[in-house]
Amino acid sequence: MRLQAITIGAWVPQKDFSGVVHSVFRRACNLRTKDGLITLLAGDAADAPNGIRLATPSGFDFQDHIVAGSAVGCRARIARVAASELAIELSTGRRWSGSLVALATDVAKPRTAAAWCAARDELARQRPMRHMPAKVARATAILVRATRRSRATEAAGVLISMVGCGDGLTPAGDDVIVGYLAGLWSTAGRARRRHRFLSALAAPVEAAADRTTDISRAYLAQAIRGHFPAHLVTLARHIAYGAPAARVRTTTRRALAVGVSSGPAGICGLLAGMAAWAPAHAQPKGKPI
């Protein structure tokens, strides 16, 4: 069976690569290479910076075709997995970045604030926070205060305490961090002070990432450099552009469906990060958590 790539994340190397199959799920398969994890995604899955989304047939299940631990290699833009009949053609895929660096969101704008509130209200209406560890919720509030006061060292310490906090393939603490960094990157614009703040967080978070899962570590590495999964990118853009409330609510619900805690925790982080640098008089009413 030959599958064609639809999109290829900016973090996927454009050169030949080799490695082993790290883990296999129904709609995704992770490959470990010397450059980090590469994730093969089913066609209906959301894009990711390190993802290759494939034109998969209806009902396709990676577990039916790939076994964890198998060798994998890519030569001449064709990727193959040992003991599998699959061949993956990369030349058909368009590059996808997941970058929020140029978004320059301003929640002081009425339409943007209204979109932010629509996402927050949908999050609250769905009541998904039963999976959020209390420690992570408390840490997020402290993190927002440190960010508003431009205390990068304090913020970095809070982020470090959140890494690996929670259960699952991507612990809730990591999901909040990824979302929060998405919020900060989306509002940084060209402000040098904000970019210096973000730069100060990079090394501490990357160093602490050894204490979490391989999959979370990949997402954290991308997030500190301004690249994020599609469910966060799409929601951030809708909020930034002040999309109608109905569209924001629909996008929020779709993002909530990602994983057990990844969607809800990521959205909480995103909303908190997007509001963190807003002036006091322009803060959206209500809390994201």
BAGU-162645 format. One record per residue (C-alpha): residue number from 1; residue in one letter; chain; x, y, z. Coordinates in steps of 0.1 Angstrom, whole numbers, plus 5000, padded with zeros to 4 digits. Example, Ala and Ser with C-alpha at 12.3 -4.5 7.8 and 13.67 -1.06 7.14 Angstrom:
(node 1; "A"; "A"; (5123; 4955; 5078))
(node 2; "S"; "A"; (5137; 4989; 5071))
***
This chain:
(node 1; "M"; "A"; (5000; 5000; 5000))
(node 2; "R"; "A"; (5013; 5034; 4990))
(node 3; "L"; "A"; (5001; 5065; 5009))
(node 4; "Q"; "A"; (5007; 5100; 4998))
(node 5; "A"; "A"; (5016; 5129; 5022))
(node 6; "I"; "A"; (4991; 5157; 5023))
(node 7; "T"; "A"; (5010; 5180; 5047))
(node 8; "I"; "A"; (5045; 5178; 5062))
(node 9; "G"; "A"; (5053; 5198; 5093))
(node 10; "A"; "A"; (5082; 5223; 5093))
(node 11; "W"; "A"; (5100; 5202; 5119))
(node 12; "V"; "A"; (5102; 5171; 5097))
(node 13; "P"; "A"; (5136; 5169; 5081))
(node 14; "Q"; "A"; (5136; 5174; 5043))
(node 15; "K"; "A"; (5167; 5151; 5040))
(node 16; "D"; "A"; (5167; 5113; 5042))
(node 17; "F"; "A"; (5163; 5098; 5076))
(node 18; "S"; "A"; (5163; 5065; 5095))
(node 19; "G"; "A"; (5151; 5054; 5129))
(node 20; "V"; "A"; (5127; 5030; 5146))
(node 21; "V"; "A"; (5089; 5030; 5153))
(node 22; "H"; "A"; (5085; 5045; 5187))
(node 23; "S"; "A"; (5047; 5039; 5193))
(node 24; "V"; "A"; (5017; 5031; 5172))
(node 25; "F"; "A"; (4980; 5042; 5177))
(node 26; "R"; "A"; (4949; 5040; 5155))
(node 27; "R"; "A"; (4953; 5074; 5139))
(node 28; "A"; "A"; (4990; 5082; 5146))
(node 29; "C"; "A"; (5024; 5065; 5146))
(node 30; "N"; "A"; (5055; 5080; 5161))
(node 31; "L"; "A"; (5090; 5074; 5146))
(node 32; "R"; "A"; (5121; 5080; 5166))
(node 33; "T"; "A"; (5150; 5095; 5145))
(node 34; "K"; "A"; (5182; 5112; 5154))
(node 35; "D"; "A"; (5165; 5145; 5148))
(node 36; "G"; "A"; (5136; 5137; 5172))
(node 37; "L"; "A"; (5101; 5123; 5168))
(node 38; "I"; "A"; (5083; 5123; 5135))
(node 39; "T"; "A"; (5045; 5116; 5137))
(node 40; "L"; "A"; (5026; 5099; 5109))
(node 41; "L"; "A"; (4990; 5111; 5110))
(node 42; "A"; "A"; (4958; 5098; 5095))
(node 43; "G"; "A"; (4942; 5121; 5069))
(node 44; "D"; "A"; (4914; 5133; 5093))
(node 45; "A"; "A"; (4939; 5141; 5121))
(node 46; "A"; "A"; (4951; 5176; 5129))
(node 47; "D"; "A"; (4985; 5188; 5116))
(node 48; "A"; "A"; (5015; 5190; 5138))
(node 49; "P"; "A"; (5049; 5207; 5134))
(node 50; "N"; "A"; (5066; 5173; 5134))
(node 51; "G"; "A"; (5038; 5155; 5116))
(node 52; "I"; "A"; (5033; 5139; 5082))
(node 53; "R"; "A"; (4996; 5138; 5075))
(node 54; "L"; "A"; (4987; 5111; 5050))
(node 55; "A"; "A"; (4958; 5105; 5025))
(node 56; "T"; "A"; (4946; 5074; 5043))
(node 57; "P"; "A"; (4916; 5054; 5032))
(node 58; "S"; "A"; (4884; 5053; 5053))
(node 59; "G"; "A"; (4888; 5032; 5084))
(node 60; "F"; "A"; (4926; 5031; 5082))
(node 61; "D"; "A"; (4943; 5020; 5114))
(node 62; "F"; "A"; (4981; 5023; 5117))
(node 63; "Q"; "A"; (4981; 4994; 5142))
(node 64; "D"; "A"; (4970; 4971; 5114))
(node 65; "H"; "A"; (5002; 4979; 5094))
(node 66; "I"; "A"; (5030; 4989; 5116))
(node 67; "V"; "A"; (5046; 4973; 5147))
(node 68; "A"; "A"; (5065; 4993; 5174))
(node 69; "G"; "A"; (5102; 4987; 5174))
(node 70; "S"; "A"; (5104; 4982; 5136))
(node 71; "A"; "A"; (5132; 4999; 5116))
(node 72; "V"; "A"; (5121; 5028; 5094))
(node 73; "G"; "A"; (5140; 5047; 5067))
(node 74; "C"; "A"; (5134; 5074; 5042))
(node 75; "R"; "A"; (5152; 5075; 5009))
(node 76; "A"; "A"; (5145; 5096; 4978))
(node 77; "R"; "A"; (5113; 5110; 4995))
(node 78; "I"; "A"; (5099; 5075; 5001))
(node 79; "A"; "A"; (5096; 5063; 5037))
(node 80; "R"; "A"; (5092; 5026; 5044))
(node 81; "V"; "A"; (5088; 5006; 5076))
(node 82; "A"; "A"; (5104; 4972; 5080))
(node 83; "A"; "A"; (5081; 4942; 5078))
(node 84; "S"; "A"; (5053; 4965; 5065))
(node 85; "E"; "A"; (5037; 4968; 5031))
(node 86; "L"; "A"; (5034; 5005; 5035))
(node 87; "A"; "A"; (5053; 5030; 5014))
(node 88; "I"; "A"; (5049; 5067; 5022))
(node 89; "E"; "A"; (5054; 5092; 4994))
(node 90; "L"; "A"; (5066; 5125; 5008))
(node 91; "S"; "A"; (5070; 5145; 4976))
(node 92; "T"; "A"; (5033; 5151; 4974))
(node 93; "G"; "A"; (5031; 5169; 5008))
(node 94; "R"; "A"; (5030; 5207; 5012))
(node 95; "R"; "A"; (5049; 5222; 5041))
(node 96; "W"; "A"; (5030; 5232; 5072))
(node 97; "S"; "A"; (5046; 5253; 5099))
(node 98; "G"; "A"; (5022; 5258; 5128))
(node 99; "S"; "A"; (5039; 5291; 5136))
(node 100; "L"; "A"; (5021; 5318; 5156))
(node 101; "V"; "A"; (5050; 5343; 5156))
(node 102; "A"; "A"; (5035; 5367; 5131))
(node 103; "L"; "A"; (4999; 5367; 5146))
(node 104; "A"; "A"; (5003; 5398; 5169))
(node 105; "T"; "A"; (4971; 5392; 5187))
(node 106; "D"; "A"; (4957; 5421; 5207))
(node 107; "V"; "A"; (4929; 5411; 5232))
(node 108; "A"; "A"; (4923; 5448; 5238))
(node 109; "K"; "A"; (4905; 5450; 5205))
(node 110; "P"; "A"; (4867; 5445; 5211))
(node 111; "R"; "A"; (4862; 5417; 5185))
(node 112; "T"; "A"; (4893; 5398; 5197))
(node 113; "A"; "A"; (4881; 5401; 5233))
(node 114; "A"; "A"; (4847; 5388; 5223))
(node 115; "A"; "A"; (4862; 5358; 5205))
(node 116; "W"; "A"; (4884; 5351; 5236))
(node 117; "C"; "A"; (4853; 5352; 5258))
(node 118; "A"; "A"; (4834; 5329; 5234))
(node 119; "A"; "A"; (4862; 5303; 5237))
(node 120; "R"; "A"; (4864; 5307; 5274))
(node 121; "D"; "A"; (4827; 5303; 5278))
(node 122; "E"; "A"; (4826; 5272; 5256))
(node 123; "L"; "A"; (4855; 5257; 5277))
(node 124; "A"; "A"; (4835; 5263; 5309))
(node 125; "R"; "A"; (4803; 5250; 5294))
(node 126; "Q"; "A"; (4819; 5217; 5285))
(node 127; "R"; "A"; (4833; 5214; 5320))
(node 128; "P"; "A"; (4864; 5194; 5309))
(node 129; "M"; "A"; (4887; 5204; 5337))
(node 130; "R"; "A"; (4882; 5173; 5358))
(node 131; "H"; "A"; (4915; 5160; 5344))
(node 132; "M"; "A"; (4934; 5191; 5354))
(node 133; "P"; "A"; (4957; 5186; 5385))
(node 134; "A"; "A"; (4951; 5212; 5411))
(node 135; "K"; "A"; (4988; 5219; 5412))
(node 136; "V"; "A"; (4987; 5228; 5375))
(node 137; "A"; "A"; (4958; 5252; 5379))
(node 138; "R"; "A"; (4975; 5270; 5408))
(node 139; "A"; "A"; (5008; 5272; 5389))
(node 140; "T"; "A"; (4991; 5287; 5359))
(node 141; "A"; "A"; (4977; 5315; 5380))
(node 142; "I"; "A"; (5011; 5322; 5394))
(node 143; "L"; "A"; (5026; 5320; 5359))
(node 144; "V"; "A"; (5002; 5347; 5346))
(node 145; "R"; "A"; (5011; 5371; 5374))
(node 146; "A"; "A"; (5049; 5366; 5368))
(node 147; "T"; "A"; (5044; 5372; 5331))
(node 148; "R"; "A"; (5024; 5404; 5336))
(node 149; "R"; "A"; (5052; 5416; 5359))
(node 150; "S"; "A"; (5079; 5406; 5334))
(node 151; "R"; "A"; (5095; 5383; 5359))
(node 152; "A"; "A"; (5111; 5358; 5335))
(node 153; "T"; "A"; (5131; 5339; 5361))
(node 154; "E"; "A"; (5100; 5334; 5383))
(node 155; "A"; "A"; (5079; 5323; 5353))
(node 156; "A"; "A"; (5106; 5298; 5342))
(node 157; "G"; "A"; (5106; 5283; 5377))
(node 158; "V"; "A"; (5068; 5279; 5375))
(node 159; "L"; "A"; (5070; 5263; 5341))
(node 160; "I"; "A"; (5097; 5238; 5353))
(node 161; "S"; "A"; (5074; 5228; 5382))
(node 162; "M"; "A"; (5046; 5220; 5357))
(node 163; "V"; "A"; (5067; 5198; 5334))
(node 164; "G"; "A"; (5055; 5162; 5336))
(node 165; "C"; "A"; (5027; 5170; 5360))
(node 166; "G"; "A"; (4998; 5147; 5353))
(node 167; "D"; "A"; (4992; 5113; 5337))
(node 168; "G"; "A"; (4991; 5101; 5301))
(node 169; "L"; "A"; (5012; 5104; 5270))
(node 170; "T"; "A"; (5012; 5142; 5273))
(node 171; "P"; "A"; (5007; 5151; 5310))
(node 172; "A"; "A"; (4983; 5180; 5316))
(node 173; "G"; "A"; (5011; 5202; 5329))
(node 174; "D"; "A"; (5029; 5199; 5296))
(node 175; "D"; "A"; (4997; 5206; 5277))
(node 176; "V"; "A"; (4991; 5238; 5296))
(node 177; "I"; "A"; (5027; 5249; 5290))
(node 178; "V"; "A"; (5023; 5243; 5253))
(node 179; "G"; "A"; (4991; 5262; 5252))
(node 180; "Y"; "A"; (5004; 5290; 5273))
(node 181; "L"; "A"; (5035; 5295; 5251))
(node 182; "A"; "A"; (5011; 5295; 5221))
(node 183; "G"; "A"; (4993; 5323; 5238))
(node 184; "L"; "A"; (5024; 5343; 5244))
(node 185; "W"; "A"; (5039; 5338; 5210))
(node 186; "S"; "A"; (5006; 5348; 5194))
(node 187; "T"; "A"; (5006; 5381; 5213))
(node 188; "A"; "A"; (5043; 5389; 5212))
(node 189; "G"; "A"; (5042; 5407; 5178))
(node 190; "R"; "A"; (5073; 5428; 5173))
(node 191; "A"; "A"; (5077; 5438; 5210))
(node 192; "R"; "A"; (5114; 5431; 5219))
(node 193; "R"; "A"; (5106; 5429; 5256))
(node 194; "R"; "A"; (5082; 5401; 5250))
(node 195; "H"; "A"; (5106; 5382; 5228))
(node 196; "R"; "A"; (5133; 5386; 5254))
(node 197; "F"; "A"; (5109; 5371; 5279))
(node 198; "L"; "A"; (5101; 5342; 5257))
(node 199; "S"; "A"; (5138; 5336; 5250))
(node 200; "A"; "A"; (5145; 5335; 5288))
(node 201; "L"; "A"; (5120; 5306; 5291))
(node 202; "A"; "A"; (5135; 5284; 5264))
(node 203; "A"; "A"; (5166; 5270; 5281))
(node 204; "P"; "A"; (5149; 5262; 5314))
(node 205; "V"; "A"; (5119; 5245; 5298))
(node 206; "E"; "A"; (5141; 5225; 5274))
(node 207; "A"; "A"; (5164; 5213; 5303))
(node 208; "A"; "A"; (5134; 5202; 5324))
(node 209; "A"; "A"; (5118; 5183; 5295))
(node 210; "D"; "A"; (5139; 5153; 5303))
(node 211; "R"; "A"; (5115; 5145; 5331))
(node 212; "T"; "A"; (5084; 5140; 5309))
(node 213; "T"; "A"; (5074; 5117; 5281))
(node 214; "D"; "A"; (5091; 5115; 5247))
(node 215; "I"; "A"; (5059; 5128; 5229))
(node 216; "S"; "A"; (5055; 5157; 5253))
(node 217; "R"; "A"; (5092; 5165; 5250))
(node 218; "A"; "A"; (5088; 5170; 5213))
(node 219; "Y"; "A"; (5058; 5193; 5217))
(node 220; "L"; "A"; (5077; 5214; 5243))
(node 221; "A"; "A"; (5107; 5217; 5221))
(node 222; "Q"; "A"; (5085; 5230; 5193))
(node 223; "A"; "A"; (5065; 5253; 5215))
(node 224; "I"; "A"; (5095; 5272; 5230))
(node 225; "R"; "A"; (5104; 5280; 5194))
(node 226; "G"; "A"; (5069; 5292; 5184))
(node 227; "H"; "A"; (5054; 5262; 5166))
(node 228; "F"; "A"; (5022; 5244; 5177))
(node 229; "P"; "A"; (4997; 5217; 5168))
(node 230; "A"; "A"; (4969; 5227; 5144))
(node 231; "H"; "A"; (4941; 5227; 5170))
(node 232; "L"; "A"; (4958; 5254; 5190))
(node 233; "V"; "A"; (4969; 5273; 5158))
(node 234; "T"; "A"; (4934; 5274; 5144))
(node 235; "L"; "A"; (4918; 5285; 5177))
(node 236; "A"; "A"; (4944; 5312; 5182))
(node 237; "R"; "A"; (4939; 5326; 5147))
(node 238; "H"; "A"; (4901; 5327; 5151))
(node 239; "I"; "A"; (4905; 5346; 5184))
(node 240; "A"; "A"; (4931; 5369; 5169))
(node 241; "Y"; "A"; (4910; 5378; 5139))
(node 242; "G"; "A"; (4878; 5382; 5160))
(node 243; "A"; "A"; (4859; 5354; 5143))
(node 244; "P"; "A"; (4821; 5352; 5150))
(node 245; "A"; "A"; (4812; 5336; 5183))
(node 246; "A"; "A"; (4796; 5305; 5167))
(node 247; "R"; "A"; (4827; 5297; 5147))
(node 248; "V"; "A"; (4849; 5302; 5178))
(node 249; "R"; "A"; (4827; 5279; 5198))
(node 250; "T"; "A"; (4828; 5252; 5171))
(node 251; "T"; "A"; (4866; 5255; 5169))
(node 252; "T"; "A"; (4869; 5253; 5207))
(node 253; "R"; "A"; (4848; 5221; 5208))
(node 254; "R"; "A"; (4870; 5205; 5181))
(node 255; "A"; "A"; (4901; 5214; 5201))
(node 256; "L"; "A"; (4886; 5200; 5233))
(node 257; "A"; "A"; (4882; 5166; 5216))
(node 258; "V"; "A"; (4920; 5163; 5213))
(node 259; "G"; "A"; (4932; 5136; 5237))
(node 260; "V"; "A"; (4920; 5130; 5272))
(node 261; "S"; "A"; (4935; 5162; 5287))
(node 262; "S"; "A"; (4955; 5177; 5258))
(node 263; "G"; "A"; (4926; 5197; 5243))
(node 264; "P"; "A"; (4912; 5211; 5275))
(node 265; "A"; "A"; (4945; 5218; 5292))
(node 266; "G"; "A"; (4960; 5233; 5260))
(node 267; "I"; "A"; (4930; 5257; 5256))
(node 268; "C"; "A"; (4933; 5268; 5292))
(node 269; "G"; "A"; (4970; 5276; 5286))
(node 270; "L"; "A"; (4963; 5293; 5253))
(node 271; "L"; "A"; (4936; 5316; 5268))
(node 272; "A"; "A"; (4958; 5324; 5298))
(node 273; "G"; "A"; (4988; 5332; 5276))
(node 274; "M"; "A"; (4968; 5354; 5252))
(node 275; "A"; "A"; (4955; 5375; 5281))
(node 276; "A"; "A"; (4987; 5377; 5301))
(node 277; "W"; "A"; (5002; 5407; 5284))
(node 278; "A"; "A"; (4969; 5427; 5279))
(node 279; "P"; "A"; (4968; 5460; 5298))
(node 280; "A"; "A"; (4948; 5458; 5330))
(node 281; "H"; "A"; (4919; 5478; 5317))
(node 282; "A"; "A"; (4916; 5455; 5286))
(node 283; "Q"; "A"; (4917; 5422; 5304))
(node 284; "P"; "A"; (4889; 5400; 5292))
(node 285; "K"; "A"; (4864; 5394; 5320))
(node 286; "G"; "A"; (4865; 5361; 5337))
(node 287; "K"; "A"; (4893; 5335; 5341))
(node 288; "P"; "A"; (4903; 5309; 5315))
(node 289; "I"; "A"; (4904; 5282; 5342))
***
